[in-house]
Amino acid sequence: MEISISEIIALTIKNRIGTVFNGSAVLSRGIVFVLLSLSLISCGSRVSDSKNDKVGKVDSNEVSASLFNGKNLDGWYTYLRAPEPTSEVKGLKKEGNKYVEPLGLNKDPLNVFSVVQEEGEPAIRISGEVLGVLITEKEFENFHLSLEFKWGEEKYPPRKDKKRDSGVMYYSIGKEGAKAGAWMRSMEMQVQEGDTGDMWCIDSTSTRVRTVKVAIDSAQHFRYDPKATFNIVNMRGERYCQKSGDFEKEYGEWNRLDIYAYERESIHVVNGQKNMHLTDIGQIINGEIEPLTKGKIQLQSEGAEIFYRDITIQPIQSLPHIE
């Protein structure tokens, strides 16, 4: 038979009080110390449970929660900026051949975001025709986000002749469309052909990364190197950092992405391989870097058709050790 700490305390007090009254004595210092210690252990246990309930803001009855029910986009909402002139949207304001107003919140006449069957399983299809995001209604902190993606065939302006591009953004806060008329302020795990796992500071976010300088497209940029010294990455200088290695599979195959985010740190993992580690994540407010530890999750529409599936999130109490 199991017995709780509180029951042990109660029984001990009951037995000791009986002895005291019958013997007209007082509790010894040793007994008082034991009772107080047991009480503190019990209180400590309750504090720990309370902290665990807060982590992740997911259902406390579930170890892992699905963010995609396989049927619809419940739990998400959309934001789309102004379409490209090549798209046809009736009633949207134009000047010449250029759209001058965003589609905005939850207006998706071009069906940029939809639920489809891909290879016999439900997936979220993002066409890429308009730049924008699919955003979780809830905020999350201290979590492990896991999902799979696969590239489609369609490509659209302004990236029709460029690499297929998307992205998973986390710790997303503030207004939709704050950056490039499309993205919320956030940290981004780049999802782009050959560049999956790169990091971007979106809007005024900031972080520190162990980096070296390398030549990328005829310019010097940061590359993550776990053995290098720390450098600050934000809008004041270099706001991009290349991943340490390319672990994306061949076109047409599904890729697994994992983001571990705990307090002001995060790790990017592509198909089981770590290729980015961020520390001191924050946002610049009134010239100062303030901690950033929670926010919504965004999936980007950025000119290329992409499918996402098996999207789950679960609370964590520390970052895992991944070489």
SEVO-188022 format. One line per field, with one value per residue: residue in three letters; x, y, z of N, C-alpha, C in turn. Coordinates in steps of 0.1 Angstrom, whole numbers. Layout:
res <- ALA:... $
nc1 <- X:... $
nc2 <- Y:... $
nc3 <- Z:... $
cac1 <- X:... $
cac2 <- Y:... $
cac3 <- Z:... $
cc1 <- X:... $
cc2 <- Y:... $
cc3 <- Z:... $
***
This chain:
res <- MET:GLU:ILE:SER:ILE:SER:GLU:ILE:ILE:ALA:LEU:THR:ILE:LYS:ASN:ARG:ILE:GLY:THR:VAL:PHE:ASN:GLY:SER:ALA:VAL:LEU:SER:ARG:GLY:ILE:VAL:PHE:VAL:LEU:LEU:SER:LEU:SER:LEU:ILE:SER:CYS:GLY:SER:ARG:VAL:SER:ASP:SER:LYS:ASN:ASP:LYS:VAL:GLY:LYS:VAL:ASP:SER:ASN:GLU:VAL:SER:ALA:SER:LEU:PHE:ASN:GLY:LYS:ASN:LEU:ASP:GLY:TRP:TYR:THR:TYR:LEU:ARG:ALA:PRO:GLU:PRO:THR:SER:GLU:VAL:LYS:GLY:LEU:LYS:LYS:GLU:GLY:ASN:LYS:TYR:VAL:GLU:PRO:LEU:GLY:LEU:ASN:LYS:ASP:PRO:LEU:ASN:VAL:PHE:SER:VAL:VAL:GLN:GLU:GLU:GLY:GLU:PRO:ALA:ILE:ARG:ILE:SER:GLY:GLU:VAL:LEU:GLY:VAL:LEU:ILE:THR:GLU:LYS:GLU:PHE:GLU:ASN:PHE:HIS:LEU:SER:LEU:GLU:PHE:LYS:TRP:GLY:GLU:GLU:LYS:TYR:PRO:PRO:ARG:LYS:ASP:LYS:LYS:ARG:ASP:SER:GLY:VAL:MET:TYR:TYR:SER:ILE:GLY:LYS:GLU:GLY:ALA:LYS:ALA:GLY:ALA:TRP:MET:ARG:SER:MET:GLU:MET:GLN:VAL:GLN:GLU:GLY:ASP:THR:GLY:ASP:MET:TRP:CYS:ILE:ASP:SER:THR:SER:THR:ARG:VAL:ARG:THR:VAL:LYS:VAL:ALA:ILE:ASP:SER:ALA:GLN:HIS:PHE:ARG:TYR:ASP:PRO:LYS:ALA:THR:PHE:ASN:ILE:VAL:ASN:MET:ARG:GLY:GLU:ARG:TYR:CYS:GLN:LYS:SER:GLY:ASP:PHE:GLU:LYS:GLU:TYR:GLY:GLU:TRP:ASN:ARG:LEU:ASP:ILE:TYR:ALA:TYR:GLU:ARG:GLU:SER:ILE:HIS:VAL:VAL:ASN:GLY:GLN:LYS:ASN:MET:HIS:LEU:THR:ASP:ILE:GLY:GLN:ILE:ILE:ASN:GLY:GLU:ILE:GLU:PRO:LEU:THR:LYS:GLY:LYS:ILE:GLN:LEU:GLN:SER:GLU:GLY:ALA:GLU:ILE:PHE:TYR:ARG:ASP:ILE:THR:ILE:GLN:PRO:ILE:GLN:SER:LEU:PRO:HIS:ILE:GLU $
nc1 <- 8:6:17:13:34:22:4:21:32:9:2:25:24:0:6:28:16:-2:16:28:7:-1:22:28:47:70:75:104:134:145:123:107:123:124:97:93:111:99:76:86:97:73:60:79:76:50:54:71:54:35:51:56:31:28:46:50:23:6:-20:-23:-28:-16:13:25:13:-8:-6:-19:-48:-54:-77:-87:-78:-81:-71:-53:-45:-46:-24:-19:1:0:-9:12:14:8:-12:-47:-71:-102:-117:-97:-77:-60:-32:-25:-11:-5:-11:-21:-29:-29:-40:-45:-58:-70:-81:-82:-85:-72:-66:-43:-35:-43:-58:-48:-47:-17:3:-14:-18:-29:-20:-8:-11:8:7:23:18:12:30:31:17:9:-5:-2:-28:-23:3:36:60:92:96:94:92:81:80:72:83:78:88:68:57:50:60:63:62:77:98:101:122:141:156:135:115:106:97:100:88:94:87:71:59:39:27:11:26:47:73:85:60:47:56:55:73:100:120:136:137:151:137:147:157:187:195:183:177:192:194:174:170:140:125:130:144:170:201:227:253:276:300:317:333:324:326:298:279:295:299:307:296:280:286:274:294:301:324:335:338:314:291:271:239:218:195:211:235:247:220:216:224:243:236:255:258:245:217:194:171:169:151:115:114:103:112:124:119:131:127:141:133:141:136:159:172:178:177:183:173:178:165:175:200:219:222:223:226:212:217:208:184:165:147:148:141:133:160:173:182:158:147:134:112:90:62:41:38:48:42:57:46:62:66:69:55:48:46:34:34:24:27:37:39:56:60:92:118:144:171:179:209:227:250 $
nc2 <- -12:22:53:87:116:136:121:106:126:134:111:108:131:127:103:113:134:120:107:129:141:120:116:140:157:175:181:168:184:170:157:178:189:168:168:193:191:171:185:206:191:181:205:214:195:201:227:221:205:225:241:225:222:246:248:251:256:237:211:200:174:158:144:149:171:174:197:198:186:170:173:199:234:242:259:274:305:328:351:372:391:418:405:393:410:391:375:370:387:395:426:436:463:482:500:510:482:470:456:473:469:447:412:404:394:361:360:344:341:328:304:297:284:251:219:188:155:139:116:97:105:129:164:197:219:245:268:289:311:337:358:351:339:310:308:298:299:299:307:295:281:268:242:213:212:194:184:174:181:185:193:208:212:237:271:306:342:365:347:329:320:312:295:270:280:284:284:279:297:307:317:339:371:401:423:410:409:426:425:428:430:407:388:380:394:374:343:325:293:285:271:261:252:235:251:245:248:271:302:331:364:378:408:428:409:392:374:353:335:308:314:315:335:333:331:338:338:358:375:382:362:350:317:289:274:251:252:277:312:333:354:383:383:402:428:450:444:417:397:371:337:310:275:247:224:206:188:181:161:145:162:158:140:133:154:156:179:194:215:226:246:264:285:311:299:278:250:238:210:189:162:146:156:180:214:240:263:285:312:334:346:373:405:436:465:498:503:485:451:429:399:371:346:332:325:326:301:302:292:296:310:314:318:292:259:238:211:203:181:159:174:182:191:194:199:208:205:212:218:193:173:174:164 $
nc3 <- 0:-9:5:12:16:31:45:60:76:90:105:120:136:149:164:180:194:210:227:239:253:270:284:294:282:260:225:211:199:177:166:158:139:119:112:101:80:64:57:42:20:10:2:-17:-36:-45:-56:-78:-94:-101:-116:-138:-149:-161:-181:-216:-223:-233:-234:-202:-196:-216:-229:-253:-277:-306:-333:-356:-368:-389:-404:-407:-404:-377:-348:-359:-376:-404:-422:-449:-471:-496:-528:-556:-588:-607:-597:-594:-578:-571:-564:-546:-538:-563:-577:-608:-621:-597:-565:-536:-510:-482:-481:-456:-423:-420:-446:-475:-505:-526:-518:-504:-481:-472:-465:-474:-490:-491:-505:-495:-469:-445:-449:-445:-470:-484:-508:-516:-533:-524:-503:-468:-437:-418:-386:-352:-328:-302:-278:-271:-248:-237:-252:-273:-306:-333:-367:-401:-435:-471:-503:-529:-563:-575:-582:-575:-584:-560:-563:-583:-600:-582:-553:-538:-511:-476:-442:-406:-380:-347:-312:-318:-319:-313:-340:-369:-401:-396:-406:-438:-446:-441:-421:-385:-357:-348:-342:-368:-382:-409:-439:-467:-499:-497:-476:-452:-418:-413:-396:-390:-378:-373:-379:-351:-335:-315:-310:-297:-311:-317:-339:-371:-397:-431:-467:-485:-513:-524:-503:-468:-442:-412:-400:-383:-358:-335:-320:-321:-311:-294:-312:-317:-332:-350:-360:-360:-372:-387:-394:-399:-399:-411:-413:-398:-412:-442:-442:-455:-473:-506:-532:-531:-511:-477:-449:-416:-391:-361:-334:-305:-278:-251:-225:-231:-251:-281:-303:-335:-354:-381:-398:-378:-372:-356:-364:-356:-329:-307:-284:-256:-266:-276:-279:-294:-277:-273:-278:-261:-254:-247:-228:-247:-246:-253:-275:-305:-332:-366:-399:-430:-461:-490:-519:-529:-533:-507:-483:-451:-423:-396:-371:-340:-305:-274:-239:-224:-199:-200:-222:-246:-247:-275:-299 $
cac1 <- 0:14:12:18:42:13:-2:31:33:-3:3:36:19:-10:13:36:7:-7:27:30:-4:-1:34:30:60:70:81:118:139:147:110:103:132:119:84:95:118:89:67:93:97:60:58:88:70:39:59:76:42:29:59:55:18:29:55:45:9:-2:-29:-15:-31:-9:28:27:0:-8:-10:-26:-58:-55:-90:-88:-68:-84:-60:-44:-51:-37:-21:-13:3:-6:-4:19:5:4:-23:-60:-79:-112:-121:-86:-73:-48:-28:-19:-12:1:-20:-16:-33:-27:-52:-47:-61:-80:-87:-74:-93:-64:-65:-28:-33:-53:-56:-49:-41:-4:8:-23:-19:-33:-10:-11:-4:10:9:34:14:12:38:23:20:-1:0:-9:-36:-17:17:43:73:98:89:100:84:85:72:78:80:82:86:59:63:47:68:56:69:89:108:98:134:150:154:122:117:96:104:93:92:89:88:66:51:36:17:13:30:57:85:83:45:42:60:56:86:103:132:132:144:150:134:150:166:201:198:174:184:198:187:171:163:129:122:140:149:184:206:241:256:290:301:329:329:326:321:285:274:305:299:311:284:282:282:274:304:300:337:339:334:301:289:257:232:205:192:221:246:244:209:215:235:242:238:268:258:233:212:181:171:166:138:105:114:99:123:120:125:129:132:140:134:140:140:165:181:171:185:177:177:173:167:182:213:219:230:222:223:211:216:205:174:158:141:153:130:139:175:178:178:150:146:123:112:77:55:34:46:44:47:58:43:72:69:71:46:54:36:38:25:29:31:35:46:55:69:105:123:157:175:187:224:228:263 $
cac2 <- 0:34:63:100:124:143:111:102:137:134:100:111:141:120:94:121:142:111:105:141:143:109:117:154:161:184:175:170:192:161:154:190:190:158:172:205:187:165:195:213:182:181:218:214:187:208:237:215:201:237:246:216:225:259:247:248:260:227:204:194:159:152:146:155:176:176:210:196:175:162:175:213:243:246:262:283:315:332:365:373:405:421:395:398:414:379:368:376:388:405:436:441:476:483:512:504:467:466:456:482:465:432:404:405:383:351:362:335:338:320:290:295:274:241:206:178:142:138:102:90:110:144:173:211:224:259:270:299:321:350:358:352:329:303:311:292:308:298:309:283:283:256:232:206:212:184:183:170:189:180:203:205:216:251:282:319:354:370:337:319:315:311:283:269:287:285:286:277:307:305:329:349:380:414:424:403:417:436:424:425:430:394:380:385:394:360:336:316:282:285:259:265:242:236:260:242:249:284:311:345:372:384:421:432:399:392:362:351:322:306:316:319:342:326:338:332:347:369:384:376:360:341:303:283:265:249:254:290:321:339:367:387:383:409:438:460:440:405:391:358:327:298:263:241:213:204:175:179:149:148:167:149:132:140:157:158:191:195:227:226:259:264:299:319:290:269:241:233:197:185:148:140:162:193:223:254:264:299:315:348:351:385:414:450:474:511:502:475:437:423:385:366:332:325:332:317:295:305:285:306:309:323:316:278:249:230:203:200:171:153:186:180:200:189:207:202:211:216:215:180:174:169:167 $
cac3 <- 0:-10:15:8:25:40:54:70:86:99:114:130:145:158:174:189:203:220:236:246:263:280:292:299:277:249:213:210:187:166:160:151:126:110:107:92:68:56:52:31:9:4:-5:-28:-47:-51:-65:-90:-102:-106:-127:-149:-155:-168:-193:-229:-225:-240:-225:-191:-196:-227:-229:-266:-283:-320:-337:-368:-366:-401:-411:-410:-398:-364:-339:-367:-384:-415:-426:-462:-476:-509:-537:-567:-599:-615:-591:-597:-566:-574:-553:-539:-543:-571:-584:-620:-620:-584:-553:-526:-497:-479:-479:-442:-414:-423:-459:-483:-516:-535:-512:-502:-471:-473:-460:-486:-489:-498:-504:-487:-455:-444:-448:-447:-482:-486:-522:-518:-542:-517:-491:-456:-427:-410:-373:-341:-320:-288:-276:-265:-242:-232:-259:-285:-318:-343:-379:-414:-447:-484:-514:-540:-576:-579:-577:-578:-581:-566:-562:-593:-605:-570:-545:-530:-498:-466:-429:-394:-371:-333:-303:-327:-310:-320:-351:-382:-412:-391:-414:-452:-448:-440:-409:-372:-351:-344:-346:-379:-387:-424:-447:-481:-506:-494:-465:-441:-405:-411:-387:-393:-368:-380:-373:-341:-325:-313:-303:-297:-317:-319:-354:-379:-409:-443:-479:-490:-524:-526:-491:-456:-434:-401:-401:-369:-355:-320:-313:-323:-301:-296:-318:-317:-345:-350:-371:-359:-380:-394:-388:-405:-396:-419:-405:-398:-422:-450:-439:-462:-482:-520:-536:-532:-499:-465:-440:-402:-384:-346:-327:-290:-273:-236:-220:-241:-260:-290:-311:-348:-358:-394:-400:-367:-371:-351:-372:-351:-315:-303:-269:-253:-275:-271:-288:-291:-273:-269:-278:-252:-257:-236:-230:-255:-242:-257:-286:-314:-343:-379:-411:-441:-475:-496:-533:-533:-528:-496:-475:-437:-416:-383:-363:-326:-296:-261:-230:-219:-187:-203:-236:-247:-251:-289:-304 $
cc1 <- 9:8:20:26:33:7:8:32:21:-2:14:31:9:-4:21:27:2:4:29:19:-4:11:37:44:59:77:96:122:141:134:105:110:127:106:85:102:108:80:73:94:84:57:67:82:58:44:64:65:36:37:57:42:19:36:47:31:2:-11:-21:-17:-23:6:31:14:2:-13:-17:-35:-60:-68:-91:-77:-72:-72:-50:-52:-41:-35:-14:-11:-3:0:5:10:0:-7:-36:-69:-90:-115:-109:-80:-60:-45:-20:-21:-7:-10:-13:-22:-32:-41:-56:-51:-73:-88:-77:-81:-85:-61:-50:-26:-45:-49:-58:-45:-28:2:-1:-25:-22:-21:-15:-3:-4:15:21:30:15:21:29:26:7:4:-8:-17:-30:-2:23:56:78:92:99:90:89:75:79:74:85:79:76:65:61:57:62:66:67:101:107:111:145:148:140:124:104:103:94:98:86:92:82:56:48:26:21:17:41:69:81:68:39:44:58:70:89:117:128:142:142:147:135:159:180:205:189:181:190:189:186:165:153:125:133:144:164:188:221:244:271:292:315:324:333:321:309:280:282:305:303:299:288:278:284:285:305:313:342:335:320:301:274:251:219:205:203:234:242:232:206:226:233:244:251:269:245:228:198:182:168:152:127:104:109:111:117:127:122:135:130:143:131:145:146:174:172:181:177:182:171:176:177:196:212:227:229:219:223:211:212:195:167:152:146:141:136:154:181:174:171:148:133:123:99:71:47:43:40:50:46:52:52:76:70:60:53:43:42:28:32:35:28:44:45:64:82:109:138:160:182:201:225:241:261 $
cc2 <- 12:45:76:106:130:133:107:113:136:123:102:121:135:112:102:128:133:109:117:142:133:111:130:159:170:177:178:178:183:159:166:192:181:163:184:201:180:174:202:204:182:193:219:206:194:219:232:211:214:242:238:219:237:257:244:253:250:220:197:179:152:155:153:159:178:190:210:183:166:164:190:221:249:248:271:294:320:347:365:388:407:411:402:401:402:371:376:376:399:413:441:453:476:497:508:489:461:467:464:480:450:425:404:392:374:354:355:331:329:307:287:284:264:228:196:165:141:124:95:94:125:152:187:215:239:261:279:311:335:348:360:341:323:303:304:302:309:302:297:287:270:244:225:205:203:184:178:179:182:191:198:210:231:261:295:331:358:360:326:312:313:298:282:273:286:288:283:288:305:317:341:358:393:413:415:413:428:436:420:424:417:387:388:385:380:356:326:305:281:272:264:254:244:244:257:241:262:292:325:352:380:397:424:422:399:378:362:336:320:305:318:327:334:334:330:342:360:379:376:375:351:326:297:273:263:251:268:299:327:352:370:388:390:420:449:457:429:398:377:350:314:286:256:230:212:190:172:168:154:153:156:140:140:142:160:170:190:208:225:240:259:278:307:312:282:261:237:220:193:170:141:146:176:202:238:254:279:301:330:354:362:393:428:459:486:510:492:461:431:408:382:351:325:332:321:311:298:296:294:301:319:319:301:269:240:223:201:190:167:164:184:189:194:198:200:211:215:213:201:183:167:173:173 $
cc3 <- 0:0:11:19:36:50:64:81:96:109:124:140:155:169:184:199:214:230:245:257:274:290:297:295:266:237:214:198:175:159:152:138:116:104:97:79:58:50:40:18:2:-4:-17:-40:-53:-60:-78:-99:-108:-118:-140:-156:-164:-181:-206:-233:-234:-229:-215:-190:-207:-226:-242:-272:-298:-324:-350:-367:-378:-409:-415:-403:-384:-355:-346:-373:-395:-416:-439:-466:-490:-519:-548:-579:-608:-609:-593:-584:-568:-561:-545:-545:-551:-575:-596:-619:-606:-573:-542:-512:-495:-479:-464:-434:-420:-436:-469:-496:-526:-529:-510:-492:-471:-467:-471:-481:-497:-495:-494:-473:-455:-442:-450:-460:-482:-500:-525:-527:-537:-505:-478:-447:-422:-396:-362:-333:-306:-289:-269:-259:-238:-239:-269:-296:-328:-355:-391:-425:-460:-494:-524:-553:-580:-573:-583:-577:-567:-566:-572:-599:-594:-563:-539:-516:-489:-453:-418:-384:-357:-324:-311:-318:-319:-331:-363:-392:-408:-400:-428:-455:-446:-426:-396:-367:-345:-346:-357:-380:-402:-430:-461:-487:-504:-482:-453:-428:-403:-401:-392:-381:-376:-373:-363:-331:-325:-307:-304:-302:-318:-334:-359:-391:-421:-455:-484:-500:-524:-514:-479:-447:-422:-405:-387:-368:-340:-313:-314:-311:-304:-304:-318:-331:-343:-360:-371:-368:-389:-387:-393:-401:-404:-410:-407:-409:-429:-448:-446:-471:-496:-522:-537:-520:-487:-456:-426:-396:-369:-342:-312:-285:-258:-231:-232:-250:-269:-298:-323:-351:-371:-397:-390:-364:-367:-360:-368:-336:-311:-288:-268:-263:-269:-282:-284:-289:-267:-268:-269:-256:-245:-239:-238:-253:-246:-269:-295:-324:-356:-389:-423:-454:-482:-510:-537:-526:-518:-488:-461:-431:-403:-374:-349:-318:-282:-252:-226:-207:-188:-217:-236:-251:-265:-295:-318 $
***
